[in-house]
Amino acid sequence: MLQKPESEALPILQAEGEKDGGRDGETQALTASQKEVPSPLLQETPKEDLGARREEGAAESALTPKGVRTLAAKALARRRAYRRLDRTVAELVQFLLVKDKKKSPITRSEMVKYVIGDLKDLFPEIIARAAEHLRYVFGFELKQFGRKHHTYILINKLKPLEEEEEEEEEDLGGDGPRLGLLIMILGLIYMKGNSARETQVWEMLRRLGVRPSKYHFLFGYPKRLVMEDFVQQRYLNYRQVPHTNPPECEFSWGPRSNLEISKMKVLGFVAKLHKKEPQHWPVQYREALADEADRARAKARAEASMRARARARASASERAGIGPW
């Protein structure tokens, strides 16, 4: 994915190699397949990619050279369309956040003029995806309060995860957006098999419209937040991957995340982003169930230990002849 600018003037970007006269085809490709666009958190699995390649290969073998070129051109148009829609959603999220700093209502006409442009026919899909990112990642709810003029405001009251524990938010300074960013990174790590390359984490942030090394008014410098706060506070582990040349590093869940954050909640967060049930990912779901069982057993042991200590204190008080008051 391409990086997204963070300035208050948010231009409408073109896909790499895109010409002004080629937008109609991309818009049609988006209209036909907008529901298939993946969220920034996950991409298609290698197995799905392999199956798609096999199908395409079988189709190509039965086509003429001209047919192969046509098929390749259509696939390239779809990829460009997906990239452009992802980029437009990320641009809209940043635009809404910048406008919210001024506490001024945001109209649909402004969004179309400064961000969406000729993709205005896809406005419902774009605004719905932007609202999801605002809610789950940044902790804002997008509310429409003027239906006649399509006017929107952001309400900073939602937390990135439902039923979020108070201690988690306190540890991160009571900051919903920072916690939302952490949950996004933990979700990526979990869905990648409990470790994610550093480059994958930075690329995910870019798809969200957050440049790792550029100042962001909600996160400060995102890369510094991840490396100095999340890593040093032990929410994330960071290590060099053995036997990589050039050297590569990866992130994994830190001990504090394992103690404070439920894998089932993170999986539920991912499922909401993808509009699926957690069972859609059976490997992660089984692991999350095992994690829930481990947590329940640890909680039961802790409660039993507390009761035993309370009984011991009461018994000691009785032997010493000390009354309850």
N, C-alpha and C positions, 0 to 999 in steps of 0.2 A: 504494500500500500504506500501511497505517497504521503508526505508530511503535510500538515495543515497549518496555515498561518494563524497567529493568535492575536493579531492587531485588531483594533476596533473596526477598522475598515476591512470587511471580509469580502474579497472579490470572488466572483464565480470562476472556479478553476476549470481548465480543460484537461482531459486525460492526455497522457503522454502520446504524442503522435496524432492527436485529434485535430481535425480541421473544422472551421466554422460551418462548412457546408455538410458535415457528416453527423450532425447532432440528431437529426430526425431518426436515423437508423438506430442510434443508441437509445433514444427515448422509446422507440417501439420495442426494442429488446428488453428494456426495463419494465415496460408495461406488461409484456407477456410473461415475465418471470420474476416479478418483484418479490413474490412470496418465498422464493428459493434462496434469497440472499442471506448468507450466514452472518451471525453477530460478530463483533470484533473479538469476542473472547475465544471462539473456536472456529476452526476451519474444517473442511471435510477430512475424514480419517484417511490414512493411506490405503486402507482396504477399498473404500469407496472410490478413491482416485484410481486405483488399479483396475477395478471393475469398469469404471468409465473408460479408461484407456483401452481395455480389451474390446469393449463394445465399439468404440470409435475405430480401433484397428480393424475389426471384422468388417465394419461398414466401409472403411477406406479400401480394403482389398477388393470389394465388389464394385467400386466406383471407377469412373474414368479419371484421368489426371485432372481434367477440368472440375469434375465433381469433388475430388479431394481438395482442390484449392478453394472451392466454394464452401465446403464443410469447415476447412481451417479458418476461412475468413469469418464465418458465422461464430465459431468458437471464440475467436479473438474479439469480435464485437461484443459477445456476452461478457467476457472477462473485463473489457473496458467499461461496459455498462455497470457491472457490479462494483468496480473500483470507483466509478463516478458517483454511484448512489451512496456507497460507504462514505466517500469524501464529503458529499453534500450533507449527509446526516451529521457528521462530525463538525462541519462548518456551522450548521444550524445550532447545534448544542453550544458551541463557543459564542455564537452571535447572541443567543438567548441569555447566556451567563453574563456577557458584557453589558447587555441592555439592562439586566436586573441590577447591576451595580448602581445604575442611575435611578432605580426604582420607578421606571416609567413603563406603562403598558406597552405591549408589543402587538402590532397588528399583522394580519396575514399578508397584507400588501407589502409591508416592510420586509418580511421574510422572503417573499417572492422576488422583490426588487433587488435585495442585497445578497441573497444566498441561492435561492432555489432556481430562479430564472426560468429557462424553457422547460424545466421539469415540473412546472406547476400542476400538470395533470396528475402527478404522483404525490401531490401535497398530503393527502391523508396518510399514505404509507410513510412518507418522510417524517411528518410531525409525530406519528405514533412511535416510530423507532427513536426519534430524538427524545420524546417524553420518557421512554423506558430507560435510556441512558441517563437522563437527568435524575430520574427517581432512584435507580439502583446504584449508580456510580457516584453521583454528586449530592444526593440527599434532598433534591428539590422535587416538588410536584408542580406540573404544568397545568394551570387552570384556565379554562376559557370562560370569561365572564361577560363578554359582549358578543352574543351570537350574530347579531345583525351586522356588525362590523368586523367580526372574527378577531376579537381582541383577547390577548392572553397575558397572564402574569405568572411569576414563579413564587411558590410558597415554600419557604425553608423550614419545613417541619417534619418531613419524613426521614426515617433512618434507612440506611442501605439494606438492612435485613430486618424483617419483622421479628418481634419479640427479642430484640437485641438486648443483651445483658448490660446493665449499667456500668459494671466494672470495665467492660471492653471499651466503652466510649470514654470513660474517665481516663483510662490509660493512654488514650490517643488525644487527650486534651479536649474531650467533649466535641470533637470535630467530625461531623457526619461525612463530609466529603473525603477527608483523609482516611477514615475507616472504610468508606466505599472503595477507594483506590486500593487499599490493602486487600479487601475481599476480592476485588477483580484479579489481583496478582495471585492470591491464594487459589482462586478458582482455576486460573490458567495452569498453575503448577499441578493441582490435583487432577485435572483432566488430561494433562500430558504425562501422567504416570508418576506423579509425586516429585518431579523435578522439571524445571524449564530452563533452557539456555538463556543467558543474559540478553542475547539479541532478540529472542522471542518476546521477552518482557517489554523491551523498549519498542519493538514493533507494534505490540498490542496498544501501548500508550499512544503511539502515533496514529493508529486507526481510530482512537478515541478523540483525536484532535489535540493531544497533550504532547508537546515536544519534550523529551527527557531533559535536555540541557538548557531549555529556555524558560524564563520566569513565567509562572502561571499564577494568576491572582488568587486562586483557591489553594494551591499546593506549594507556592514558592517555587523553588527549583525542584522539579519532580525527581530527578536522578539523585540529588542530595537527600531528599526526603526518604527515598528507598534505601540508599546506601548508608546514610548516617542515622536515620531514625528507626526505620523498620528493621534493619540488620542489627544495629547496636542495641535496640530494645528486645532483640531475640524473637521478633515475629517472623523473621526470615533468616535462613542460613545461606551463606554465600561461599562458594568454594570453586577452585579450579578443577575442571574435568580432567582426569588422568589420561595420558597418552593422546592429547590433542595437539596438533601442529598445523597452524599457529595455535597458541594456547587459547582455550575457551573456558568461560566460567558459567556456573549455573546457580539457580536459586532453588531452595526447597523450604518446606514449612519449618519454622524455628520452634524451639521447645515451648515458647510462650503461646504461639498459635495452637499448638497441639493441646495445651492445657485449657485455653480460654475459648477456642472457637471450634464449634462442632462441624465435622465434615458433612454431616447431613444438611446443616443449614447452608453450607457453601454449595453443595450439590443442588439444593433447592433454589438457590440464587441463580445458578447456571441454568437450571431447568426453566425458570421464569423468563430469563433472557431469550431462550430458544422456544418458548411456548410449548414445552414438552413436560412430561412427568419424569421425576428422578429415575424411575425404572427404565427409562430409555437407554441409560448407560449402565448395563448390568454389572460390569466389573466394579465401577465406582460405587454403585448402589450397594453391592454386597459389602464392600469395604466400609462404607458409611454405616451400614447396619452393625457390623462388628465393632466399629468405633463407638456407636451408641451403647451397645451392650457393655463394652469396657468401661465407659463412663458411668453407667448405672451401677456396675459392680464396685467401682472406686468410690462412688458416692455412698453406697450402702456400707462399705468398709469404714469410711470416714465417720458416718453417723453412728455405727456400732462402737467405734473407738471413743467418740465423744460421750456416748451413754455410759460406757465402761468407766471413763475418767470421772464422770459426774457421780456414778455410784461409789467409786473409790473415795472421792472427796467427802461424800455424805457419810460413808462408813467411818472414815478417819475422824470426822467431826463428832460422831456419836461416841466413839471410843474416848475422845478427849473431853467428853461431857459438855460440848458446846451445842446449845440449842439452835433452832432455826433462826431465832432473832435475838 
